[in-house]
Structure formats: structure tokens, C-alpha cells
Amino acid sequence: MPSVICFDVLTLFPSIFEGFLSESVLKGALAAQKIEVRLHNMRDWADDKHATMDDRPFGGGPGMLLKVDRVVPCVEEIQHQQQPGRLLMFTPQGRCFNQRFAEELATEQRIVMLCGRYEGFDERVAEILKPEEVSIGDYILNGGEVAAMVVIETVMRLIRGVLGDEDSNRFDSFSTGNRILDCAHYTRPREYRGFSVPEILLSGNHAEIAQWRNNNSLQRTKEKRPDLLVTASGNSSPKN
Ligand SMILES: C[S@@+](CC[C@H](N)C(=O)[O-])C[C@H]1O[C@@H](n2cnc3c(N)ncnc32)[C@H](O)[C@@H]1O
């Protein structure tokens, strides 16, 4: 796994990322140079007076499309600044992003992300650049910026040294090595409105606590996400 991952984000609205990058774990990861995030305003590649990035679709229909002759040169220039990296283009029609995909991206040194807006991109953007088309779910956002934030945040959690406790993401739901849902967690007070913390967690017996957590993970996966227990062969895949 590389020690620093560089995310290049190509967007029409770089200021959307300001708050996101200046708080909490992300702020720390940037300061510690565990990740680098470079924001590129695609409008800088528009050479006309109005910095036009979009145009009406041929054949008519609603909405505007991002222009191929603006987007392609922009991506090419950014990719050629150093090793091209992995190029992701956000679209609701792409491969669905999940933890496994994030683990795969966490092995990259550079991830270049192309955020759409309006009705999306002229189809030739994908034909020419051959990006990996990525969706964050079966719903429609206004643009790819939120999707880029989802990818940055999910991937950066997997970089060694970003989270205070190295074990934090080992037992997270969906993670390799866990694959099922995380167990229930409790903190003080021990009792609240008649609801108590399970006695075993107060026992100090680490072996029994681990066993309880494993059982609790399996139980809640059966209840909430039974699909996770069914592998391609139809067998259960318990925590390993
Ligand atoms: C309004 S959407 C365009 C949707 C497009 N007309 C369609 O139905 O496939 C504008 C942009 O938002 C982004 N976007 C919207 N929903 C997304 C999703 N579920 N996952 C990733 N990106 C999404 C994409 O970059 C897309 O080009």
C-alpha cells in the first residue's frame, strides 16, 4: 500500500470541497501528508469569454451536457503531469462503489476523478478516455462531487496511520477479514433509562468478550443483512 495517495478531482465546483477537507480526520490526514487532494476547476480549460463547459444535446431533450472538447484536454493535461493514475468517471450507470472497491483503490498512488454535472458528459468523453465508470448507488445526484467525497473518505480510512487506532477499520462492517457487520458497541453510562450494557463487556475477560462480539456480529448480520452471509456458492462466510 502506498504511503501517500494523491486524489486529483476535476470539477466545475471546487469550493464544494472546502469544508469537507478542512475538518476532522481528513484535515489531519492532509496535514500529516498521508493523502494529497488537488482540486482542478474544469472551467479553466474553457477558452471562450464565458468559460462555456456545457451545450445542448444533439437530437433535443432536456438539460445540458459537458462538452467533450473541454473535458478531454483537461483530463489529458492533468493525467500527463505525472504518472496517469487510475481514472474514475462518476456516473449513476457505473460500477457500484463499495468497501471492496475502496480496498482496491487504496493500493493506488494516484486516483483522478471526473465529476459530472447537468445531464452528464458527451458520450465521447468515455469513448476517448476509457475511464472506469463509478456509481455510488442507484439514485441521481446533481453532480459527481459528493461521489468524489465518498471515495476520498472511504479510501483514506484504509491508509496506515490515518486513523488513530490501527484496529479501527479492521472490524468495520464489510471489511476484508470481517465481511459481516460490526458488532454492537457501548460506552458510559452503564445503564440509561433501564437499558443496560451487556454484563460480559464489563467482565474484563477478553476471550469471552471477543466471542460475544463475534456472535453479536453474526446475529445482527443475519437480522439486518442476511445477503452478506451468502457467498457465490451459497455458503455462509463467517468472520475470519
Ligand atoms: C444529474 S446527473 C446525470 C444523470 C444522467 N442523466 C443519468 O441518468 O445517467 C449529473 C452527474 O452527477 C453525477 N452523479 C449523479 N448520480 C450519481 C451517482 N449515483 N453516482 C455517481 N455519480 C453520480 C455524475 O457525475 C453525473 O454525470
The ligand as a Gaussian input file, in Angstrom:
#p B3LYP/6-31G(d) Opt

LIG

0 1
 C      -27.891000      14.630000     -12.843000
 S      -26.580000      13.520000     -13.045000
 C      -26.835000      12.924000     -14.672000
 C      -27.591000      11.641000     -14.713000
 C      -27.710000      11.048000     -16.098000
 N      -28.579000      11.842000     -16.912000
 C      -28.269000       9.624000     -15.998000
 O      -29.460000       9.475000     -15.801000
 O      -27.484000       8.668000     -16.051000
 C      -25.182000      14.583000     -13.194000
 C      -23.862000      13.998000     -12.726000
 O      -23.947000      13.676000     -11.366000
 C      -23.093000      12.576000     -11.075000
 N      -23.915000      11.531000     -10.436000
 C      -25.255000      11.552000     -10.276000
 N      -25.675000      10.464000      -9.630000
 C      -24.580000       9.734000      -9.354000
 C      -24.360000       8.501000      -8.702000
 N      -25.363000       7.777000      -8.207000
 N      -23.091000       8.038000      -8.587000
 C      -22.058000       8.748000      -9.083000
 N      -22.200000       9.925000      -9.726000
 C      -23.439000      10.423000      -9.851000
 C      -22.472000      12.127000     -12.380000
 O      -21.169000      12.658000     -12.474000
 C      -23.407000      12.728000     -13.407000
 O      -22.743000      12.988000     -14.628000

